[in-house]
Amino acid sequence: MRRTGVILAALGVLLVTALWWFFVISPTNTRISEAEDQLQSAQDNEVLLRTQLSRLKKIQENELTYLSAIGALEAAIPPTPQMPALIDTLAELAEDSGVQWESGTYGNPTEVEGEDYFEIPVSLIVEGQFFEVLGYLYGIADLERIVRIDAVSLTPTEDDAGFTIETVSISAVTFTTGNVVLPGVIEEVTETTTTTTPGDGE
């Protein structure tokens, strides 16, 4: 009788343990396994998203670099002549360099054989001491827009104080990618007057 009681008690413990396993431990283990799977999936997604983000940032950086290069190119060789603006810039540069601005003229764009841009002849006359004139020439070379100096002619004179003043004639060329004809005669800009021809391709 006592042995039967022990056996029944053991069976009861086993039954309770089995029920505990099936209704408590096993579901908990399942939930833990599912949570671990979800965590791993989230970690994998995080790695994927970080990789995609890195690629998008590189694309953005390359796009900004490209747009910056396009902007610099259009500033150096604009799609339209924009000559009045360039003449104003050259006159302001003369003032900043300490030389006397006398005049600036330009012609129509001319085709460059085998190239996709056009040349515009520019003639400038300034006066100043030698090193001031030299600074002006260096300033032209440093402009954002490309201006190629082809020839420089100097005519020295003396002012009332005995200083040598150079009258400088500059033959230069600038460029545009648009063949916009500037109607009428070439424009001349002096320190006192400005004559602008309508439809100059600005």
URMONOR-V905052 format. One record per run of one state. SS is the DSSP state (A for helix, B for strand, O for the rest). FROM is the first residue (numbers start at 1). LEN is the number of residues. If there is no record, write none. Layout:
ss: {SS/SS}
from: {FROM/FROM}
len: {LEN/LEN}
//
This chain:
ss: {O/A/O/A/O/B/O/B/O/B/O/A/O/B/O/B/O/B/O/B/O}
from: {1/2/77/83/98/100/107/110/112/118/129/130/142/147/159/164/177/187/191/194/195}
len: {1/75/6/15/2/7/3/2/6/11/1/12/5/12/5/13/10/4/3/1/8}
//
